[in-house]
């Protein structure tokens, strides 16, 4: 998805904080690091809220689930669809840098903007971005394609049932750590 209507705060983070997140440990204590080619990832460490400081997401590509931790305790998990072959979801440690309710979607292929709430919009009711190369962004979002949940079916994003993305949206904030593991 092309980065669309980025907030002023996210723009500042991109402009001033384009450094990879530091190495962190996943829920099993294994060290995780961003991929070397993800040097343009925004780091929102300075702007973290109390929620972001205590919560952590682990997106397991093999489990096809996102796990929500608060104070190192599992709070919830949700099934997801992940990137299909050729459009794999990037692995590493990132931070949430954008949250949008009722997001518009801009096609990365045609540039066409699909308004929020229309049946053609694949993002559902919420968008939570955690990776960008400056042009494209990857994140968690709802989907009208619920049969794709549990599959490698997206263009890199983590698709979720609409009710699940609404619940996840309330559990994270700008700066929340997202660790994507194979």
N, C-alpha and C positions, 0 to 999 in steps of 0.2 A: 504494500500500500504506500502511496506517496504521502510523505509527511504533509498534512493538510491543516491549515489554520492553527499552527502551533501557538501555544500561549506565550505571553511575554516572559513569564518565568522560565518556561522551557527554552525559549530562544536565548535568554541570558545564560542558562546552563550550558547550552550547546556552544555559545560563543566564548564563555569564560572557563568552562569546566570540561573540555573534551579530553579527559584522561580515562584510561581504563580503571575499573574498580579494583581495589586491592584484592589479593587472594583471600578467600574465605573457605571455611570448611562446610561441607554439606552435612545433612543430618546423620551420616555415618562417620563423620570425622575426617573424611577425605578432603584434601586441599583441592580447590577448584580455582581456575584462572580463566580470564577472558582469552579468546583466541587472539593471536598476534595481529591478524588483519582487522580487528575490531577497535583500532586505536581511536576512532572517532566517536566512541560511545560517550554520551554525557554522563557526568557524575554529579549527583544531586546531594552529596554528603552534607554540604553546608546548609541546605534547605530542608533537611529532614524534620518531619513532625514527630511528636511522641509516638504516634502509631507506627511510623516508619522505623523508629529506633528500636521498637520491640518486636516487630513482625518480620517474617522472612518467608519467601515463597521458594519452593523447590519444584521445578518442572521436570518430571522424569519422562524422557522421550520413550524409553522402553516400556514403562508402565502406562504411558498415555494418561497421566494424571498430574494435577498440580496439588501440592501439599502446602497447607497454610500453617505456619508455626507462629506462636506468640510466646515470648519468653522461653524459647526452646521446647515448647510443648505443642504437640500436634493438635490443632483446633478443628481442622476440616480438610477434606480433599474432594476434588472434583475431576470427573473424566474430561479429557480434551481430545481434539484432533490436532495433529502436529504436521509439520512440513512434509510434503511428498518428495519422492526422489527428484533431485535437481533443484529443489526449493527447500532444503532442509532447514529446520529451526536451528539457529546458532547455539552452540554450547558455551558455557562460561558463566561468569558472575557479572550481573548488571544491576541497574537501579531503575525503578519506575521513574519516568520523567514527564509523563503526560497522562491525564485522566480526562475523559470526555463522556458526558452523558448525551445520548442521542447523536452519535457522530455521523457526519456526512462521510462518504467514501469516494475517493478519487481513484479511478482505474489506473494501475501502473502501465497498462498497455495502450489505452486510448486517451487518457487524461480527462475523460468524462467524469463529471461530479454527479454522484447519485445521492440525493437528499436522504437525510435520516427519516426513518419511518416508512419508507417505500419498500414494496416487496422485492425490488431489485437490489436493495442495499444489503450486502452480505455481512455487515458488522453487528447487526442487532442493536440492543439498547445501550451498550457500554463499550468503551475502548480504554485499555490500560497499556500504554507503550513502555517498553523496556529496552529496545535496541534500535539504533538508527545508524545509517551510513551518511546521513546528511540529506539524502533524497528519499529514501524508503525507510519505513519503520516496521517493526515487528512487535506484536503485543498480544494480549489476551482480548478476545471480543466474543460477543454472542454470535449466533448464526441461525439462519432459517434452515440450514442443511443438517438437521439433528442426526440423520443417519450416518454422517461422516464422523461423529464423535467416536473416539476409540481407534480411528484410522490415521494413516499418514496421508492426508488429503488436502492440506492447505498450501498456500504459497509462503509458508514459513511461520505464520501466526499460530497461536493456540486458540482454536475455536472451542467455544463452550456453549452449553445450553443457556438460553437467555436468562432463566431464573438463577443459574449458577453464576453467571458473570455479574448479575446484579448483586448477589450475595458477596462475591469476591471484591467487587468495587468498594463495598463498605468496610472491608477488612484491611485495605492497603491505602497508602498515601504516597505522595511524591517522595522519593528517596527510599522506599521500601526495597530491600535487596531481593533480587530474583536470581536464583542459581539454576541453570539449565544443565542437566546431566544426561549422558547418553541412555 
